[in-house]
Amino acid sequence: MKLFVAAILAAQLLSCTAVSLLPSPTARALDCDDPETEAAAWAAITHINANQQQGYKHTLNRIESVKILLRRSNEEVFILELDLLETTCHALSPTLLDDCPVRPLVEHAVEGDCDVKLSKLDGNFTVIGYRCKSEPDSAEDIASICPDCPVLAPLNDTQVAQAVDTLLQQVNSPDDNVYFLFHEIGRARIWTVPENSVELEFVVVATNCTTEDAKNATESCVRLSGDDEQYGFCVGIVQDDPELNLVNCTSFKPKVAVSAHPGPLGNPAVAGHSHHHFHHVHLTSSSEESSSSEMVPPTTPPAQPADPTAANVIVKRSLVVEPIPAVPFPVCPGKTRFFKV
């Protein structure tokens, strides 16, 4: 009897040892510049830009890291760390990202850092959640490449606000049939040469009034909505001599809104900020977040009682342990597509 019990215990012990040597669900590794990793990154960027309502569209600069977890037998979770760069296209613009130039360094570029979690099921990527933050390049870096170039001014700067009012009056000239309301400031820089000139990018929105109507009852002017909704992206400069003030606006219909995961639509607080920050967004519930981030352990069948003869067979077989293939370390971070901020 003692021999029988000892044999069973030995079989269970060796069975546990064998389980611990099974490959991890995270054994699959990809390089940061692998086409599959890039496909996941572009799926993430498309989703982020679609949910962005303020500021500018962003594009991929570099993939910092990638991690793959097994969620179910036919589903994987990709966890990416991405470096993005601001483009010159407003977030609401329907312009394709491929047609949006990256903001050059001399214009005080803004970088976005995003942590993204995606599900890959049947070859298709779906964003589970993301968290982004953005920061402009340092003033020291700007000075090193363009000593005379100004850095971004705070969006609530008094001189900036006055410049917007000046250019908005110029946008709503008597010759225009549509009266526009101010929507948001995109960015601003204050130049010392020419003295105290303010360079601006801002957005206006069309109303149901003409400029003539607005002279008598501006408060009754309501922004257009639905199929009639229309915006204007304006670039201009205000100088000491009013005759030198310039503004040029490009009108556009807004991009199609994303309804599956609506983000906050209210104007963010911009006090002291020189750019529009990414929204810090979690699109998953805590249960989804937990289930997607935890590894799924391999299923282990329970040890079955066996007679001494069977136990001896298990012991003999377990002496030969199959080697586990080494998982190569992924090559990360990936290449820098534009420039380092």
Protein Blocks (a to p, Z undefined) as FASTA:
>chain_A
ZZmmmmmmmmmmmmmmmmmmpccfklpccdfklfklmmmmmmmmmmmmmmpmghjddddf
bdfbdcdddfblmbccddddddddddfbdfklcbdfklpccddfklopadddddddddde
ehiacdfbdcdddddddfklmmmmommbccdddfkbfklmmmmmmmmmmmmgckbmbdcd
dfbdfbdcddfbdghiacddddddddfbdfklmmmmmmlpccdehjllccddddddddfb
lmlpccdddddddddddfklccdfbdcdfehiabdcdddddfbdfklmmmmmpccddddd
ddddddfklmmmmmmmmmpccddddddddddddddfkbcZZ
